[in-house]
Amino acid sequence: MPAGRLSVVVTRRLPEPVETRMKELFDVELRDDDRPMTREELAAAMARADVLVPTITDQIDAGLIAKAGERLRLIASFGSGVDHIDVATARSRGILVSNTPGVVTEDTADMTMALMLAVTRRIPEGLAVMQSGKWEGWAPTAFLGGRLGGRRLGILGMGRIGQAVARRARAFGLQVHYHNRKRLRPEVEAELDATYWESLDQMVSRMDILSINCPHTPSTFHLMNARRLKLMKPSAVIINTSRGEVIDENALTRMLAARQLAGAGLDVYERGTEVSPDLRALPNVVLLPHMGSATVEGRLEQGEKVIINIKTFADGHRPPDQVVPGML
Protein backbone atom coordinates (compact mmCIF):
# COMPACT_ATOMS: atom_id res chain seq x y z
CA MET A 1 0.00 0.00 0.00
CA PRO A 2 1.62 3.31 -1.08
CA ALA A 3 2.21 6.21 1.27
CA GLY A 4 0.10 9.35 0.93
CA ARG A 5 -3.28 9.69 -0.71
CA LEU A 6 -4.46 6.68 -2.67
CA SER A 7 -4.87 6.94 -6.42
CA VAL A 8 -8.48 5.90 -7.10
CA VAL A 9 -10.02 5.44 -10.56
CA VAL A 10 -13.83 5.35 -10.83
CA THR A 11 -15.23 3.70 -13.97
CA ARG A 12 -18.72 5.29 -14.07
CA ARG A 13 -20.41 8.48 -12.90
CA LEU A 14 -21.55 8.20 -9.28
CA PRO A 15 -23.98 10.43 -7.33
CA GLU A 16 -22.49 13.90 -6.85
CA PRO A 17 -22.23 13.69 -3.02
CA VAL A 18 -20.25 10.46 -3.36
CA GLU A 19 -17.87 11.94 -5.92
CA THR A 20 -17.40 15.07 -3.80
CA ARG A 21 -16.48 13.03 -0.72
CA MET A 22 -14.06 10.90 -2.75
CA LYS A 23 -12.30 14.05 -3.99
CA GLU A 24 -11.86 15.14 -0.38
CA LEU A 25 -10.32 11.86 0.71
CA PHE A 26 -8.42 10.45 -2.27
CA ASP A 27 -6.50 11.37 -5.39
CA VAL A 28 -9.54 10.37 -7.45
CA GLU A 29 -10.02 10.20 -11.19
CA LEU A 30 -13.70 10.60 -12.10
CA ARG A 31 -15.54 10.14 -15.39
CA ASP A 32 -16.63 13.08 -17.52
CA ASP A 33 -19.43 11.03 -19.08
CA ASP A 34 -21.39 7.96 -18.04
CA ARG A 35 -20.52 5.50 -20.78
CA PRO A 36 -18.92 2.24 -19.68
CA MET A 37 -15.15 2.02 -20.07
CA THR A 38 -13.84 -0.03 -22.96
CA ARG A 39 -11.66 -3.03 -22.17
CA GLU A 40 -8.61 -0.99 -23.18
CA GLU A 41 -9.62 1.86 -20.87
CA LEU A 42 -10.16 -0.57 -18.00
CA ALA A 43 -6.73 -2.11 -18.57
CA ALA A 44 -5.12 1.33 -18.54
CA ALA A 45 -6.98 2.29 -15.36
CA MET A 46 -5.89 -0.91 -13.62
CA ALA A 47 -2.30 -0.21 -14.63
CA ARG A 48 -2.14 3.24 -12.99
CA ALA A 49 -4.45 3.00 -9.96
CA ASP A 50 -4.01 1.90 -6.36
CA VAL A 51 -7.75 1.32 -6.16
CA LEU A 52 -10.27 0.65 -8.93
CA VAL A 53 -13.96 1.40 -8.33
CA PRO A 54 -15.88 -0.56 -11.00
CA THR A 55 -19.58 -1.31 -11.37
CA ILE A 56 -21.47 -4.34 -12.63
CA THR A 57 -21.01 -3.15 -16.23
CA ASP A 58 -17.25 -3.74 -16.00
CA GLN A 59 -16.17 -7.29 -16.79
CA ILE A 60 -12.90 -7.76 -14.92
CA ASP A 61 -11.66 -11.18 -15.91
CA ALA A 62 -8.38 -13.03 -15.43
CA GLY A 63 -6.93 -11.48 -18.59
CA LEU A 64 -7.44 -7.93 -17.34
CA ILE A 65 -6.22 -8.75 -13.86
CA ALA A 66 -3.04 -10.25 -15.35
CA LYS A 67 -2.29 -6.86 -16.94
CA ALA A 68 -2.91 -4.89 -13.75
CA GLY A 69 -0.09 -2.73 -12.52
CA GLU A 70 1.89 -3.43 -9.37
CA ARG A 71 0.12 -0.51 -7.70
CA LEU A 72 -3.37 -2.01 -7.85
CA ARG A 73 -4.22 -3.49 -4.48
CA LEU A 74 -7.97 -3.08 -4.12
CA ILE A 75 -11.00 -3.42 -6.41
CA ALA A 76 -13.77 -1.67 -4.47
CA SER A 77 -16.84 -2.56 -6.51
CA PHE A 78 -19.88 -0.28 -6.47
CA GLY A 79 -22.61 -2.91 -6.15
CA SER A 80 -23.45 -6.06 -4.24
CA GLY A 81 -22.83 -8.60 -7.00
CA VAL A 82 -19.27 -9.65 -7.84
CA ASP A 83 -19.90 -12.15 -10.65
CA HIS A 84 -18.34 -9.61 -13.03
CA ILE A 85 -14.99 -9.92 -11.22
CA ASP A 86 -12.65 -12.92 -11.16
CA VAL A 87 -12.20 -12.73 -7.41
CA ALA A 88 -9.97 -15.82 -7.15
CA THR A 89 -7.49 -14.52 -9.73
CA ALA A 90 -7.46 -11.10 -8.10
CA ARG A 91 -6.69 -12.64 -4.72
CA SER A 92 -3.89 -14.75 -6.23
CA ARG A 93 -2.31 -11.49 -7.44
CA GLY A 94 -2.59 -9.95 -3.98
CA ILE A 95 -5.50 -7.71 -5.00
CA LEU A 96 -8.39 -7.48 -2.54
CA VAL A 97 -11.99 -7.21 -3.72
CA SER A 98 -14.81 -5.53 -1.81
CA ASN A 99 -18.47 -4.89 -2.58
CA THR A 100 -21.51 -3.16 -1.08
CA PRO A 101 -23.79 -5.91 0.30
CA GLY A 102 -27.17 -5.38 1.93
CA VAL A 103 -27.72 -1.83 0.69
CA VAL A 104 -30.28 -2.54 -2.03
CA THR A 105 -32.22 -5.29 -0.24
CA GLU A 106 -35.36 -3.28 0.47
CA ASP A 107 -35.30 -1.44 -2.86
CA THR A 108 -35.07 -4.67 -4.86
CA ALA A 109 -37.81 -6.31 -2.80
CA ASP A 110 -40.04 -3.29 -3.47
CA MET A 111 -39.45 -3.68 -7.20
CA THR A 112 -40.22 -7.39 -7.02
CA MET A 113 -43.63 -6.61 -5.57
CA ALA A 114 -44.15 -3.84 -8.13
CA LEU A 115 -43.53 -6.31 -10.96
CA MET A 116 -45.90 -8.85 -9.42
CA LEU A 117 -48.64 -6.22 -9.33
CA ALA A 118 -47.80 -4.91 -12.79
CA VAL A 119 -48.06 -8.36 -14.39
CA THR A 120 -51.05 -9.74 -12.48
CA ARG A 121 -53.08 -6.49 -12.64
CA ARG A 122 -52.11 -5.66 -16.27
CA ILE A 123 -50.87 -2.20 -15.33
CA PRO A 124 -48.77 -1.59 -18.50
CA GLU A 125 -51.79 -2.39 -20.68
CA GLY A 126 -53.90 0.16 -18.85
CA LEU A 127 -51.11 2.72 -19.01
CA ALA A 128 -50.72 2.22 -22.77
CA VAL A 129 -54.43 2.78 -23.37
CA MET A 130 -54.43 5.96 -21.29
CA GLN A 131 -51.33 7.34 -23.00
CA SER A 132 -52.78 6.62 -26.43
CA GLY A 133 -55.99 8.51 -25.61
CA LYS A 134 -58.11 5.49 -26.56
CA TRP A 135 -59.79 4.85 -23.22
CA GLU A 136 -63.56 4.66 -23.69
CA GLY A 137 -64.51 4.43 -20.03
CA TRP A 138 -65.00 1.81 -17.35
CA ALA A 139 -66.47 -1.56 -18.24
CA PRO A 140 -67.16 -4.63 -16.08
CA THR A 141 -64.95 -6.88 -18.18
CA ALA A 142 -62.15 -4.47 -19.07
CA PHE A 143 -58.54 -5.15 -18.03
CA LEU A 144 -59.41 -8.02 -15.75
CA GLY A 145 -56.37 -9.21 -13.87
CA GLY A 146 -55.96 -11.42 -10.83
CA ARG A 147 -55.73 -10.68 -7.13
CA LEU A 148 -52.54 -11.46 -5.25
CA GLY A 149 -54.17 -12.48 -1.98
CA GLY A 150 -54.44 -16.24 -1.57
CA ARG A 151 -51.94 -17.09 -4.30
CA ARG A 152 -48.90 -19.25 -3.70
CA LEU A 153 -45.59 -17.42 -4.05
CA GLY A 154 -42.46 -19.50 -4.50
CA ILE A 155 -39.21 -17.69 -3.70
CA LEU A 156 -36.09 -19.14 -5.31
CA GLY A 157 -33.25 -17.94 -3.10
CA MET A 158 -34.08 -16.98 0.48
CA GLY A 159 -31.22 -14.64 1.29
CA ARG A 160 -31.63 -11.03 2.38
CA ILE A 161 -33.71 -10.01 -0.64
CA GLY A 162 -35.78 -13.19 -0.69
CA GLN A 163 -36.68 -12.70 2.96
CA ALA A 164 -37.56 -9.05 2.32
CA VAL A 165 -39.86 -10.18 -0.50
CA ALA A 166 -41.45 -12.74 1.85
CA ARG A 167 -42.24 -10.07 4.45
CA ARG A 168 -43.94 -7.90 1.85
CA ALA A 169 -45.76 -10.87 0.31
CA ARG A 170 -47.38 -11.74 3.63
CA ALA A 171 -48.86 -8.24 3.83
CA PHE A 172 -50.49 -8.85 0.43
CA GLY A 173 -52.00 -12.12 1.63
CA LEU A 174 -49.73 -14.39 -0.40
CA GLN A 175 -48.79 -17.84 0.85
CA VAL A 176 -45.00 -17.91 1.04
CA HIS A 177 -42.99 -20.94 -0.08
CA TYR A 178 -39.28 -21.12 -0.77
CA HIS A 179 -36.39 -23.20 -2.03
CA ASN A 180 -32.88 -22.37 -0.88
CA ARG A 181 -29.47 -23.98 -0.82
CA LYS A 182 -29.83 -24.15 2.97
CA ARG A 183 -33.04 -24.26 4.95
CA LEU A 184 -33.68 -21.23 7.15
CA ARG A 185 -33.49 -21.50 10.91
CA PRO A 186 -36.85 -22.54 12.42
CA GLU A 187 -37.39 -19.18 14.11
CA VAL A 188 -36.81 -17.27 10.84
CA GLU A 189 -39.07 -19.66 8.95
CA ALA A 190 -41.78 -19.13 11.57
CA GLU A 191 -41.40 -15.36 11.48
CA LEU A 192 -41.85 -15.34 7.69
CA ASP A 193 -44.58 -18.02 7.82
CA ALA A 194 -42.69 -19.67 4.98
CA THR A 195 -42.86 -23.28 3.80
CA TYR A 196 -39.59 -24.91 2.75
CA TRP A 197 -39.37 -27.16 -0.31
CA GLU A 198 -36.32 -29.36 -0.60
CA SER A 199 -37.23 -30.16 -4.21
CA LEU A 200 -37.23 -27.17 -6.55
CA ASP A 201 -39.11 -29.21 -9.17
CA GLN A 202 -41.95 -29.94 -6.77
CA MET A 203 -42.15 -26.33 -5.62
CA VAL A 204 -42.28 -24.68 -9.05
CA SER A 205 -44.98 -27.08 -10.23
CA ARG A 206 -47.31 -25.90 -7.48
CA MET A 207 -46.71 -22.15 -7.41
CA ASP A 208 -48.86 -19.37 -8.85
CA ILE A 209 -45.97 -16.89 -8.81
CA LEU A 210 -42.24 -17.66 -8.85
CA SER A 211 -39.79 -14.97 -7.74
CA ILE A 212 -36.12 -15.40 -8.67
CA ASN A 213 -33.92 -14.01 -5.90
CA CYS A 214 -30.77 -16.14 -6.08
CA PRO A 215 -27.35 -14.99 -7.34
CA HIS A 216 -25.77 -16.05 -10.62
CA THR A 217 -23.19 -18.77 -10.00
CA PRO A 218 -22.12 -21.77 -12.09
CA SER A 219 -24.67 -23.86 -10.18
CA THR A 220 -27.57 -21.43 -10.80
CA PHE A 221 -26.93 -20.81 -14.52
CA HIS A 222 -30.18 -21.77 -16.30
CA LEU A 223 -31.50 -23.18 -13.05
CA MET A 224 -34.88 -22.37 -14.55
CA ASN A 225 -34.25 -24.26 -17.78
CA ALA A 226 -36.81 -25.39 -20.37
CA ARG A 227 -37.60 -28.59 -18.48
CA ARG A 228 -38.21 -26.80 -15.20
CA LEU A 229 -40.19 -23.98 -16.79
CA LYS A 230 -42.52 -26.59 -18.31
CA LEU A 231 -43.26 -27.85 -14.79
CA MET A 232 -44.93 -24.53 -13.96
CA LYS A 233 -48.69 -24.11 -14.25
CA PRO A 234 -49.91 -22.36 -17.42
CA SER A 235 -51.56 -19.79 -15.15
CA ALA A 236 -48.29 -19.05 -13.32
CA VAL A 237 -46.23 -15.87 -13.42
CA ILE A 238 -42.44 -15.60 -13.11
CA ILE A 239 -40.62 -12.56 -11.70
CA ASN A 240 -36.87 -11.95 -11.93
CA THR A 241 -35.08 -9.09 -10.18
CA SER A 242 -31.88 -11.05 -9.52
CA ARG A 243 -29.76 -12.20 -12.47
CA GLY A 244 -30.91 -12.89 -15.99
CA GLU A 245 -28.66 -15.91 -16.42
CA VAL A 246 -30.71 -17.92 -13.92
CA ILE A 247 -33.49 -18.31 -16.53
CA ASP A 248 -33.18 -19.84 -19.99
CA GLU A 249 -34.54 -16.73 -21.69
CA ASN A 250 -35.15 -18.36 -25.06
CA ALA A 251 -37.23 -21.11 -23.45
CA LEU A 252 -39.11 -18.54 -21.37
CA THR A 253 -39.91 -16.47 -24.47
CA ARG A 254 -41.26 -19.50 -26.32
CA MET A 255 -43.48 -20.51 -23.41
CA LEU A 256 -44.85 -17.00 -22.92
CA ALA A 257 -45.61 -16.71 -26.62
CA ALA A 258 -47.44 -20.05 -26.55
CA ARG A 259 -49.33 -19.02 -23.37
CA GLN A 260 -47.80 -21.95 -21.53
CA LEU A 261 -47.02 -19.35 -18.89
CA ALA A 262 -49.39 -16.52 -18.03
CA GLY A 263 -46.81 -13.77 -17.73
CA ALA A 264 -43.42 -12.54 -16.62
CA GLY A 265 -41.95 -9.46 -14.98
CA LEU A 266 -38.24 -9.05 -15.71
CA ASP A 267 -35.72 -6.47 -14.57
CA VAL A 268 -32.63 -8.43 -15.68
CA TYR A 269 -31.76 -10.34 -18.84
CA GLU A 270 -29.53 -13.23 -19.83
CA ARG A 271 -27.54 -11.20 -22.36
CA GLY A 272 -27.45 -7.87 -20.57
CA THR A 273 -28.81 -5.06 -22.73
CA GLU A 274 -29.40 -7.40 -25.69
CA VAL A 275 -33.07 -8.15 -25.10
CA SER A 276 -34.72 -10.35 -27.71
CA PRO A 277 -37.21 -8.52 -29.97
CA ASP A 278 -39.47 -11.58 -29.59
CA LEU A 279 -39.52 -11.08 -25.83
CA ARG A 280 -40.08 -7.33 -26.11
CA ALA A 281 -43.03 -7.87 -28.43
CA LEU A 282 -45.01 -10.08 -26.05
CA PRO A 283 -48.10 -8.52 -24.46
CA ASN A 284 -47.91 -10.65 -21.31
CA VAL A 285 -44.51 -9.43 -20.08
CA VAL A 286 -43.38 -6.36 -18.14
CA LEU A 287 -39.77 -5.44 -18.91
CA LEU A 288 -37.71 -2.94 -16.91
CA PRO A 289 -34.15 -1.66 -17.57
CA HIS A 290 -32.39 -3.16 -14.52
CA MET A 291 -33.79 -0.52 -12.17
CA GLY A 292 -34.60 -2.69 -9.16
CA SER A 293 -31.93 -1.02 -7.02
CA ALA A 294 -32.30 2.44 -8.54
CA THR A 295 -33.17 4.69 -5.61
CA VAL A 296 -31.35 7.84 -4.58
CA GLU A 297 -31.02 6.53 -1.04
CA GLY A 298 -29.60 3.20 -2.17
CA ARG A 299 -27.01 4.71 -4.49
CA LEU A 300 -25.80 7.09 -1.77
CA GLU A 301 -25.50 4.22 0.71
CA GLN A 302 -23.56 2.18 -1.84
CA GLY A 303 -21.18 5.08 -2.32
CA GLU A 304 -20.69 5.40 1.43
CA LYS A 305 -19.81 1.72 1.65
CA VAL A 306 -17.28 2.03 -1.18
CA ILE A 307 -15.64 4.97 0.59
CA ILE A 308 -15.52 3.11 3.92
CA ASN A 309 -13.96 0.08 2.24
CA ILE A 310 -11.26 2.23 0.60
CA LYS A 311 -10.61 4.34 3.72
CA THR A 312 -10.34 1.25 5.92
CA PHE A 313 -7.88 -0.28 3.44
CA ALA A 314 -5.90 2.97 3.34
CA ASP A 315 -5.63 2.84 7.13
CA GLY A 316 -4.02 -0.58 6.90
CA HIS A 317 -7.02 -2.71 7.81
CA ARG A 318 -9.15 -5.27 6.02
CA PRO A 319 -12.09 -3.66 4.17
CA PRO A 320 -15.29 -4.48 6.09
CA ASP A 321 -16.97 -5.77 2.91
CA GLN A 322 -14.04 -7.77 1.55
CA VAL A 323 -15.12 -10.63 -0.71
CA VAL A 324 -13.39 -13.92 0.05
CA PRO A 325 -13.07 -16.52 -2.77
CA GLY A 326 -15.03 -19.67 -2.05
CA MET A 327 -17.59 -17.88 0.12
CA LEU A 328 -19.64 -16.31 -2.70
Secondary structure, 3 states (H helix, E strand, C coil): CCCCCCEEEECCCCCHHHHHHHHHHCEEECCCCCCCCCHHHHHHHHHHCCEEECCCCCCECHHHHHCCCCCCCEEECCCCCCCCECHHHHHHCCCEEECCCCCCHHHHHHHHHHHHHHHHCCHHHHHHHHHHCCCCCCCCCCCCCCCCCCCEEEEECCCHHHHHHHHHHHHCCCEEEEECCCCCCHHHHHHHCEEECCCHHHHHCCCCEEEECCCCCCCCCCCECHHHHCCCCCCCEEEECCCHHHECHHHHHHHHHCCCCCEEEECCCCCCCCCCHHHHCCCCEEECCCCCCCCHHHHHHHHHHHHHHHHHHHCCCCCCCECCCCCC
